[in-house]
Amino acid sequence: MNAGAPPRRRIAVGGFLHESHSFAPRPTGWAEFVQPGGFPGLCHGAALVAAVRAASVPIAGAIATAEAAGVDLVPLAWAVANPAGPVQDEAFERIAALLGAGLSAALEAGPLDGVYLDLHGAALAESFPDAEGELLRRVRAIVGAAVPVAISLDPHANLTEAMVRLADVAVPFRTYPHVDMKAAGARAMALLLARITRGAAWARAFRPLDFWIPLGSQCTLMAPMAEVMAERSRLAAAPGVAELAWCFGFPYADFPGCVPAVAAWAETAAQAAAAAEALAGFIAGREARFLQETLPAGQAVAEAIRIAGSAGTGAGPVVLADTQDNPGGGGHGDTTGLLAELVRQQAEGAVVCLINDADSARACHAAGVGAQVALSLGGKSDGMGFACTATVERLTDGRFTLTGPMGAGNPADLGPSALIAIGDVRVIVVSRKMQALDQAILRHFGIEPAACPILALKSSVHFRADFGPVARQVIVAIAPGPVVADPATLNFRHVRAEVRRRPRATA
């Protein structure tokens, strides 16, 4: 080190990401973090940086920013699991213990200048409904109040007062589909470095809203959310504002903090309050425009067949979004209502991506390519399997690399997988769930998505990033599944009474 040069900053990095659906058919255990579909598996210590560096995850952006600034990184632990039921206590405690032990060891080696955590913001553990708030409480108990802590968040976070109070700054992604995950991590790290340099905390303001926004209406590619994000950018540029965080909420989490929310960090309390109140008011004024348009599965399939039949060759697929069985929202990826309609209506050339059913995949591998096999396909989560005789067209190990805007570079491991044909309809059958958000899934099975007349995708919005540019039209289909398009139909017990569970039709 040169004489007189400032000491290198020492920052601990880690993460815990889960989106928890209180009514999903299966809980989330330790194994789901060890081997998630479409993401690096649980890692800790020295292996963390190498495991996440090339992945499309926020911590990769944070690490790159820190390294460019000459920071000495202290890797803790990082874990992600696909959305499902609440996190089991064993998994939460083990991951929290890894993070806590890493922080303790880091402090034994010397002072920390800051902590960056890659969080989702919508996790519920069995004993801790605000799992991120609890995790931040434990981090603060270890590092103390004076060490700056920055977090990045998925915008589906149910941002709570505890998160805002315990973090020096929180940076949610700006996009849904989430194509700026690395950018959000990079910004959170840059703000952490700025917070360390300034030596004092920013003032903060927290403004929860009083109505839920359906998942499909949260898409930032379309109005009204596109307009909200533009206004957020304008307000965030006001003098003194360090960060204006807008979290859309995840309206399937049964706890009092389940609500969209705005938070601001600024030089003064007045600046923070002004920014937060202005954005919250702008959103509230567009409440009625957040109502979502959908079609029942039978009508959706009939419309897709009509549109595909009127299209010329190469016009692109009609995309049917099987939103209520979205693995990215807590679905198991195995309901068969939309598949049954496609088969019943003889949707020629349609491809279903995907059905999560390890038993059926195993049977296809045992039968071999070209064989006909009798299956009770899917339905493991709801008892509604689809009885069929299928022809096995292709078998794979389910391992490939994602290429789309959201997941480029992320490893996919869907386990033993098969492409089968049921009459005019082909189905991708996998052993491990994953949202259908990347064209690489279909190409792994030798299918070119743009050449398909109809694609049925297990997704709500994320598919739009990679499939939107090739789609002739998108139809949101309503078939049975736990990620209901209208969460107000679920039996919530803990959500605050004053929160409207669907947008009002009129302001």
N, C-alpha and C positions, 0 to 999 in steps of 0.2 A: 504494500500500500504506500502510495506517495505521502510524504510528510505533509501534514495539514489537510489531507483529504478526509471528508466526512466518513464515518463508519457506514458500512453497508447495512441497509435495513434488513431485518429478519422477520419474515411473515409466514405464519402457519396457514396451510390450505387444506381443505377437506370438503366433504359434502354428504348429504343425505336427501334423496329425492324419491318421493312417492306421492301419488294422487289417489286418495282413499275414498272409495264409494261405500257409504254405510250400508247400502242394500245390495251390493254385489254378491254373487253366489258363493264366492270363495275368499277366505282371508289371505293375507300376504305374510308368508313366513320367511325365515332365514334363507331357505333354498332359492326363493325368487330373487333375492339380492345377489346371491352367489352366481347365478346363471340366468340373467335376464335376456329376453329376446331383443335384438337390435341395439344393444348397448354393451360397453365393457362390463365385466363382472366386478364384484366387490374387490377392492384393492386397498392396501394400506402400507404405510412406511415407504421405503425407498422405491418400491415397485409402482407407486401411484402415478408419478409423473409420466413414466413411459407408457403406462396403460391408457391414459386419457389424452395424451398429447395430440394424436392424429384424429381423435373422435370429434363428432359434432355435439359437443356438450359445453356448458358455460365455463366449467373449470379450465378447459383447454385455452379459452381466450384469456382467462385471468392469469394463467401460468405464463403465456406468451408475453403479456404486458409486463408482468413482474420481472421476467428474465431480461426484457429489453431495458428495464430501468435499473438493472444491476442488483436486484433483490436476491438475498439468500432465502430460498424456499425451504420450509419445513413441512414435508408432506405428512398428513395425519391419516385419515381414512376417507374413502369415497365409495358410495353405494347407491345404486338405483334399482328399482323394480318396476315392472309394468303396472299400470293402474289396476286395482282389484279391491277386495274388501279391506277393512282396517288392518294395520300392521300388528301382528301378534307381539305381545310384550317381550317375548324372548328375542325376537329379531331386533326390536327397537333398543332394548337394553344392551344387546351385544354390539350393535353399531355405535350407540352412544358411548359405550365403554371403550371401544377402539378410539373414538375421537378424543375422549377424556384422557385416556392413557397417553395418547400422542401429545396432547397439550402439556400434560404433566412432565413427560420426558423432555419436551422442548424447553420448558421453563427451568428444568434442572440444568440444562446445558447453557442457559443464558437468557437474558431478557428478550421478550418478543415486542416488536414494534406494532404488530397488528395481526388480525386473523381475518381470512376470507373463507366464507362458507357458501358452497353451491347447494342451495335448497330449492325445493319445489314450492312449498307454501300451502299445500292442501293435504298434508298427511295427518291421519288420525291413528294413534296407537290405542290399543285396547284400554289402557289406563290413563292416556293423555290425549284428550280430544284435540288440543292445539299442540301437536307433536313438535312443530318447529319452535313454538314459544317455549316449550319445556326444554328442548335441546339448547336454545340460546340461553335460557336460565342457567343450565349446567355449565355452559361455556363461560358465562360471566362469573359463576362461582369459582371457577378455576383461575381465570386470567385477571379477574378484578374489574372494577368499573373504569379504570383509566386506559386500558388497552383498547384501541379502536377496533371495531368489528364491522365488516361490510359483508352483505349477503346479496346474491343474485336470486331471482325468483322467476318461476313460470307465471305468466299473467293470469293463469287459472287459480292462483293462490287465493285462499280466503285470508287475506291480510288482517292480522289482529293487532289490537293495541299493544299486546306484549311484544310482538315482533318489532313494531315501530319503536317502542321504548328501549328495547335491549340492543338493537342494531344502530350503529352510527349512520348507516345509510342502507337502503334496499333498492335494488335495480331490477325491475321485471323486464322480460323481453317486450319488445314493441310490436311483435307480429304474431298472428295466428292465422295460418300455419306458422309454426315457430322456425323461421329461417335465420334468426339473428341470435341464436343461443350463445355462440362464441362472443359476439359483440357485446351482449349483456354482461357476460363474465369479465370481459376486458374493461368495460366501463366501471363495473363495481370495483375492480382492482385499481383503476386510475383514480377513482374517488377515494378509495382507502389511502392511497399514497398522498392525495391532496389533504385528506383529514389528518394524516400523520404530520405533514409539513406545517399545517396551520396550528396544530397544537391544542385546539379546542373544538368541542362538539358544535355542530350546526344546531340551530333551533329546528323544531319539527312540529308538524301538524298532522292530524289523522282525522279523516272524514269518511265514515261508513255510509253507504247508500241504503235505501230501504226497500229495494226490489231486486229480484233475481233476473239474470239475463240468460235465455236459453243458449246452449252451446253453439248451435248453428248460427245464431245471431251475433256471436262474438267474433266472427271472422273479420279480420282487419283488411281484407281485400275488397270488402263491399260496404256500402252504407247500411246502417248508420255508424258502424264502428270505425270505418275509414275516416269519417268526419271527426269523430271523437279523438282519434289518434293525431289528426292534423291540429286540432285545438290544443291537445296536450303538448305538442311540440312548440306551439306558439307561446303558451303560458310558461313552459319550462325555460324559455329564453329571457324571461323577465329578470331584471337586475337582482342579484343576490341569491337566486334559486340555484341550488346545487343539484337537486334531483326532484322530479315530480313523478311519483310512482302511481300507476293506474293498474289495479288488479281486478280482473273481470269477475272473479269468484268461480267456485266449482260447486254448483247447486245440488250436490248429492251427498254432502257431508252433514250428518245430523248432529250439529253442536251449535251453541249460541253464536259463534263467530262466523257462521256460514253466510257471507254477504259480500257483494262487490265493495271495494273501498279504494280511497285515494289517500296518499300520504305525501308530504312535502318536507324537504330539508333545505334550509336557507340560512342566510347570514343573520336574519332577525326573525323573531316570532311573528311579526306583522307580515313579512314577506312570505313566510311559510303558510300562514293562515290564508292570505289572499290567494295564493296559487291553488291551494287545496280546495278552497270554497268555490273558486271560479270554475275549476274543472268539474267538481261534483255537481254544481248547478247546471253546467252545460249538458252533462250526461242525463240528469234528471229531466231536463226539458225535452229530451228525445225518447222518453220511456216507451211510448206507444209504438215507436218505429222498431223496437227490438222484438216484436212478435215474429215468430218463425213460420214460414210456409212449408208444408209437407204434404205428401200423398200417401194414403194407405197402400200396402204392398201390391195388392191386386191391380189397383189403378196405376201405380207407378210402373209396374212391369208392362201393362198394356200400352201405356204412353211411350215407354222406351222402345217397344217393338214397332210402334207406329212411326216414331221418329227415325229409327234405324232403317226401316223399310223405305222411307222416303229419301234417304241419303244416298249419295253416290259413293262409289268405291274410294276409299281413302279419306272419307269425310271426318273420320275420328269416331271414337266410341261415345255412346250415351252412357254416362256414369250414374249408377244407382248407389247412393250412399246409404248403407245399412246402419243408420245412425244409432239405433237403440241397442245394437250389440257391438258397439265400438270398443275394442280392447284398450284403446287409449283413454277411455272414460270409466273403465271398470268392468266392461263386458268380458265374457270368457272367450268370445270369438267362435262360438260353436252353435248358435241358434240357427234354425233351418227354415224359418218362415219365408224369407225372401227366396231362398233356393227352391222351396216347394212351389212357389208361384212361377218361377222361371221354367221349371220342368213342366208344370201343369199347362202353361201357356205356350209350351214348345218354342222357347226363345232361342232361335237358331243362332249358333255361334257365340252365345253368352258365356262369359267366364266368371266364376265366383272366386273371389280372392279375399278371404280364405276360410276354411273350416278347421278349427283347432280340435283334433280328435286323434290322440296317439294310438288308440285301439284300432281305428280304421286304417291309419297309416301303416301300422304293423301288419295288418291283414293283407294290405296291398303288396307290401314287400315280400310277404310269405308266398303270395300267389304269383308274383312276377309280371313283367311287362307283357301285355297282350292277353292276359287272363281276364276272365269275368269273375267278379267276386260279389257275393251278397253282403251288404253292409246295413247296419243301423247307424247312419252317418250323423255325427254331431249329437247335440242334445244332452251332453253329459252334465251340463249345468242346470238344465230345466226339465230333464226327463222326456224331451220331445224329439227323439231321434228320427231321422228320415230314412225309412226302409226303402232300399233300392238295390238294383243289380247294376254294377258299374264295370266299365272296361278300364283296366290299368294302362295308361298311355306312357307314363314316365315315372321313374323313381330317382330320388336324390337323397343326399345326407342333410339337406336343409342348410348348408353352410355357404354363405356368400357375403359380399360386401355391398353396403348400400351406396347409391350413387346420386340420389335426389337432393334437392335443396335443403331438406331438413337433416338428413342423416348421412350425407356423404362421408365415407371413411369409416362409418360405424360397422362393426361386425354383426352379422345376423347368424344365429344358430337356432333353427326351427326344429331340429331333430329330424329323424327319418320322415320323409315327406313323399307325397305322390301327386301326380296329375291324373285325374280320372275323368271319364266321360259317362254321363247319365243321359242317354238319348242325345238331344241337341245341345246339351249344356255341359261344359267342362268345369271341374271343381279342383282347386288346389287344396290338398289335405295336409296338415302339418301336425307336429307333435308338441309344439310349444307356441303359445299365443304371441301374436304381434299385430299391431295395427297395420292395415293395408295402405301405407303412406308413401311407398316407393315403387317405381316401375321395375326396379331390380328384382323384386319378388317374382313378378311374372316372367321376366327374362331368364331367371334362374331355371324356369321350367320350359324354356324354349318358346315362350309366347311373346310376341311383340304387341304391347298394349295399344298402340295407335291403329293397329290393323283389326282390332276386335270391334264388332258392331255394338256390343253391350258389355260393360264391366260392372259387376256388383262388388262393391268394396266395403269391407268392415271398417268404417271410419265415419267421423262426423264432419270434420273440416280439414284435418291435416293432409288428406289426399289432394286437396286443391293445389298445393305447392308443386307437386310433380305431375299430377294427372290433369290439372286444370288446363295447361297449355295445349294438350292434345284432345281434350274432350269436346265433342260436338255440343253436348248439353249436360247439365247436372240436375238430377232429380233426387230429392231427399225422401227416402222411402221409410214408411213406418211398419216395421215387422216386430214380432215379440222380442224383447230383450230388456236388460236391467237399466240401460242408460236412456231412460225414457225421455222423449222430446219435451214432455211437460212434467218437470219434477214435482209439481204441485200434487200430482196423483199419488205420490209415495207417502208412506205413513211416518212422517217426521214427528219426533217427540220433543226435541230439544232446541229447535230453531226459535228465535225470538218471535213472539206473536205479532209484533208490529212490522215484520218483514213480509212484503208481498211475494208470494212464491211464483208469480208470473207477472209480466209487465201489464199494466192497465191498458185497455184498448184505447182509451182517451186520456189525455193529460189532465 
